Amino acid sequence: MDDLRMESTPELSRPIMIMAYRGWNDAGASATHAVEYMVDRLGMERFGHVDHEEYYDFTQARPHTRPVGEYQRELTWPRNEFYFARQVGAQARDVVLFVGTEPHLRWRRYGQNLVRLTQDLGVTEVLALGALLADTPHTRPVPLSGGSSTAEFAGRLKAIGINGSHYEGPTGILSVVGSMLSEVGIPNGSIWAAVPHYISATPNPKASATMVRQVNSIYALDVPVTDLDSEAAAYEAQVESAISDNPEAQQYVRELEMHSMSDADEPNLDALPPDTPSEPLDASQAESFIQSVEEFLRRQQGGGGRDRE
């Protein structure tokens, strides 16, 4: 596992692992925001990372630079970091959290290294968090779907209202790693949040809060969600302000609300939704609407908030 850089090797007792990836699997940065929030609230310790050199096309995932002092600059590369905490929640679970960036290259080698690490740590179960763009309004509860590699895991997800998917088509790194975990007998599952496609460029704390609550429920953790709820309330207020002077946008959201009440179709966990919404907005109106909402939110957040590779 030459590509794994271990800063320490924690001795853990039958830990679970929760993971999320920036990129295609992370609409609205919802899943990674949820895991980073848990890392912060649980005071978790970083113990390793993946060497980025072999897995990324840096013309697609460029490093970020920022000034440090008067004459120096700091580079930040695509991050893949492992954290741990012991004895978390009512069941006193050891927990490993992983926040990564979907690689561009050598997916099989990347996945094999990750699977070997889970085996070395004695991980008993892996839960992946993801988010997809969908025709869902910001005014409704966040729709969730999921998947699992075992009937037992599927039953626990179904008990909290998360049903499986029969999606077939192009997929992302979460599905690749999940398949590799299944091959070595490590149970794994996923929870996907559907976020409004018309505000896809901003972190979605409402979706993040929903996923953290589900993780708490599945594993009897006690990660506080109060701060995420406050973020979500501010987020919804900002979106409402963005559309308040746009009658067409208000009508479009009402149409989505009606659709969300009547649509029983299964969400698509991997494929991106259509680039343009359905009636009453045509394509040009929709593009203008999306851009205006996202620009408003960027201004409200002071230039876009936290950098995300």
C-alpha positions in Angstrom: 0.0 0.0 0.0 2.7 2.4 -1.0 0.1 5.1 -1.9 -1.2 5.2 1.6 0.6 7.5 4.0 0.0 6.4 7.6 0.8 9.0 10.3 -0.2 6.4 12.9 -1.9 3.0 13.1 -4.7 3.1 15.6 -5.7 0.0 17.5 -9.4 -0.1 17.0 -12.1 -2.5 18.2 -14.4 -3.6 15.3 -14.8 -0.1 13.9 -17.3 1.0 11.3 -16.3 3.3 8.5 -18.3 6.2 7.0 -17.0 7.7 3.8 -17.8 10.4 1.2 -16.1 11.7 -1.9 -15.9 15.2 -3.5 -16.9 15.2 -7.1 -19.6 13.4 -9.1 -20.9 11.6 -6.1 -21.3 14.8 -4.1 -24.0 17.2 -5.5 -24.1 20.4 -3.5 -21.1 19.2 -1.5 -23.7 17.6 0.8 -22.1 14.3 1.6 -18.5 15.6 2.2 -20.0 18.5 4.3 -21.8 15.9 6.4 -18.6 13.8 7.0 -16.4 16.9 7.6 -19.0 18.1 10.1 -18.8 14.8 12.0 -15.0 14.9 12.0 -15.2 18.3 13.6 -17.9 17.6 16.1 -16.4 14.3 17.2 -13.0 15.8 17.6 -11.5 13.0 15.4 -7.8 12.5 14.9 -6.3 12.2 11.4 -4.2 9.1 11.0 -3.5 8.8 7.3 -4.0 10.0 3.8 -3.7 8.8 0.2 -0.8 10.1 -1.9 -2.5 12.1 -4.7 0.3 11.9 -7.3 -0.9 8.6 -9.0 -4.6 9.2 -9.1 -5.4 12.7 -10.4 -5.2 14.7 -13.6 -4.2 18.0 -12.2 -5.6 19.9 -15.2 -9.0 18.7 -14.0 -8.4 18.9 -10.2 -6.0 21.7 -9.9 -4.3 22.4 -6.6 -5.4 25.5 -4.7 -3.0 28.2 -3.7 -3.2 30.8 -1.0 -0.7 33.4 0.4 1.1 32.6 3.6 2.8 35.7 5.1 4.2 38.3 2.8 6.3 36.2 0.4 5.2 32.6 0.6 2.3 30.6 -0.9 0.7 27.3 0.2 -0.6 24.6 -2.1 -3.5 22.4 -1.3 -3.8 19.2 -3.4 -6.9 16.9 -3.8 -7.4 15.4 -0.3 -8.1 11.8 0.8 -7.9 11.7 4.6 -8.7 9.1 7.3 -9.8 10.0 10.8 -10.8 7.9 13.8 -12.5 8.2 17.2 -13.0 5.6 19.9 -16.1 4.7 21.9 -18.6 7.0 20.1 -22.3 7.0 20.9 -24.6 4.8 22.9 -23.1 1.6 21.6 -19.5 2.9 22.2 -18.5 2.2 18.6 -15.0 2.9 17.3 -15.5 5.0 14.1 -13.3 5.7 11.1 -14.3 8.5 8.8 -12.9 9.0 5.3 -13.2 12.1 3.2 -11.8 11.8 -0.3 -11.8 13.3 -3.8 -13.0 11.0 -6.6 -9.8 10.0 -8.6 -9.4 10.3 -12.3 -7.0 7.5 -12.8 -6.3 3.9 -11.6 -9.6 3.2 -9.9 -8.9 -0.5 -9.3 -5.5 0.2 -7.6 -7.0 3.0 -5.6 -9.9 0.8 -4.5 -7.7 -2.2 -3.7 -5.6 0.0 -1.4 -8.6 1.3 0.4 -10.1 -2.2 0.8 -6.8 -3.5 2.3 -6.7 -0.6 4.8 -10.3 -1.5 5.9 -9.1 -5.1 6.4 -6.0 -4.0 8.3 -8.1 -1.8 10.6 -10.7 -4.6 11.2 -13.5 -2.5 9.8 -16.8 -4.5 10.1 -19.0 -2.4 8.0 -18.8 0.6 5.6 -21.4 3.2 4.9 -21.0 5.6 2.0 -22.7 8.9 1.8 -23.5 10.5 -1.6 -25.7 13.2 -3.1 -27.3 13.6 -6.5 -29.0 16.4 -8.4 -32.7 16.0 -8.8 -36.0 17.7 -9.7 -36.8 18.3 -6.0 -37.8 21.6 -4.4 -35.8 23.1 -1.5 -39.1 23.5 0.4 -39.6 19.8 0.9 -37.8 17.2 3.1 -34.7 15.8 1.5 -35.5 12.6 -0.4 -33.2 9.7 0.5 -32.4 6.4 -1.2 -29.7 3.9 -0.8 -28.2 0.5 -1.4 -26.6 -2.4 0.5 -24.6 -5.5 0.0 -26.5 -7.7 2.5 -30.1 -8.4 3.4 -29.4 -7.5 7.1 -28.0 -4.1 6.1 -30.9 -3.5 3.7 -33.3 -4.2 6.5 -31.7 -1.6 8.8 -31.9 1.0 6.0 -35.5 0.1 5.2 -36.4 0.5 8.9 -35.5 4.2 8.7 -37.3 4.7 5.4 -34.4 4.2 2.9 -35.2 1.8 0.1 -32.8 0.2 -2.4 -32.2 1.2 -6.0 -32.3 -0.8 -9.2 -30.3 1.8 -11.1 -28.2 0.5 -14.1 -25.8 2.7 -15.9 -22.6 4.8 -15.5 -21.4 5.0 -11.9 -18.9 6.6 -9.6 -16.1 5.7 -7.2 -18.6 4.9 -4.4 -20.0 2.0 -6.3 -16.6 0.7 -7.4 -15.3 0.7 -3.8 -18.5 -0.8 -2.6 -18.2 -3.7 -5.1 -14.6 -4.3 -4.0 -15.6 -4.4 -0.4 -18.4 -6.9 -1.2 -15.8 -9.2 -2.9 -13.8 -9.5 0.3 -16.9 -10.0 2.5 -17.1 -6.5 4.1 -20.8 -5.5 4.4 -21.4 -2.1 2.9 -24.2 0.3 2.1 -25.0 3.7 0.9 -27.3 6.7 1.6 -27.9 9.2 -1.2 -29.6 12.6 -0.7 -31.4 14.2 -3.6 -30.7 18.0 -3.7 -32.3 20.7 -5.9 -30.6 21.0 -9.2 -31.2 24.7 -9.4 -28.9 25.4 -6.4 -26.3 22.8 -7.1 -23.2 25.0 -6.7 -23.6 25.8 -3.0 -23.0 23.4 0.0 -26.5 22.1 1.0 -26.6 22.0 4.8 -30.2 20.7 4.8 -29.1 17.6 3.0 -26.0 17.2 5.2 -28.1 17.5 8.3 -30.5 14.8 7.0 -27.6 12.4 6.4 -26.0 13.0 9.7 -29.3 12.2 11.4 -29.6 8.9 9.5 -26.0 8.0 10.5 -26.9 8.7 14.1 -29.9 6.5 13.8 -28.2 3.6 12.2 -25.2 3.5 14.5 -26.7 5.0 17.7 -24.1 7.8 17.5 -24.8 11.2 19.2 -23.4 13.7 16.7 -25.1 17.0 17.5 -26.9 18.4 14.5 -27.9 21.8 15.9 -25.3 23.8 14.0 -26.2 22.1 10.7 -29.9 22.9 11.4 -29.0 26.6 11.8 -27.0 26.5 8.6 -30.0 24.8 6.9 -32.4 27.5 8.1 -30.1 30.3 6.8 -29.7 28.4 3.5 -33.5 28.2 3.0 -34.0 31.8 3.9 -31.3 32.8 1.3 -32.9 30.7 -1.4 -36.3 32.2 -0.6 -34.8 35.7 -0.9 -33.2 34.8 -4.2 -36.5 33.8 -5.8 -38.8 36.3 -4.0 -38.8 38.8 -6.9 -39.0 36.2 -9.7 -42.6 35.0 -10.4 -41.4 32.4 -12.9 -39.0 30.9 -10.4 -41.7 30.8 -7.7 -44.0 29.0 -10.2 -41.3 26.6 -11.0 -40.8 25.7 -7.4 -44.6 25.2 -6.9 -44.5 22.8 -9.9 -41.7 20.9 -8.3 -43.6 20.7 -5.0 -46.7 19.2 -6.8 -44.4 16.8 -8.7 -42.7 15.7 -5.5 -46.0 14.8 -3.9 -47.2 12.7 -6.8 -44.0 11.2 -8.2 -43.4 7.6 -7.1 -40.4 7.0 -9.4 -37.2 5.7 -8.0 -34.4 8.3 -7.9 -31.4 7.7 -10.1 -28.4 7.3 -7.8 -25.7 8.0 -10.3 -26.8 9.7 -13.6 -27.1 13.4 -13.6 -30.6 14.8 -14.1 -31.6 16.8 -17.3 -29.8 20.1 -17.6 -33.1 21.9 -18.0 -36.2 21.7 -15.9 -39.7 20.9 -17.1 -42.5 23.4 -17.6 -43.3 26.1 -16.8 -39.7 27.4 -17.4 -38.1 26.8 -20.8 -34.4 26.1 -21.1 -33.2 29.8 -21.4 -35.4 30.8 -18.4 -34.2 27.8 -16.4 -30.5 28.7 -17.0 -31.1 32.3 -16.0 -33.0 31.2 -12.9 -30.2 28.8 -11.8 -27.5 31.3 -12.4 -29.3 34.1 -10.5 -30.0 31.8 -7.5 -26.4 30.6 -7.3 -25.0 34.1 -7.7 -27.2 35.4 -5.0 -26.1 32.6 -2.6 -22.4 33.2 -3.4 -22.8 36.9 -2.6 -24.6 36.0 0.7 -21.7 33.6 1.6 -19.0 36.1 0.9 -17.5 34.7 -2.3 -18.4 31.0 -2.2 -17.4 29.8 1.2 -14.9 26.9 1.7 -12.7 25.7 -1.1 -13.6 22.2 -2.3 -11.5 20.3 -4.8 
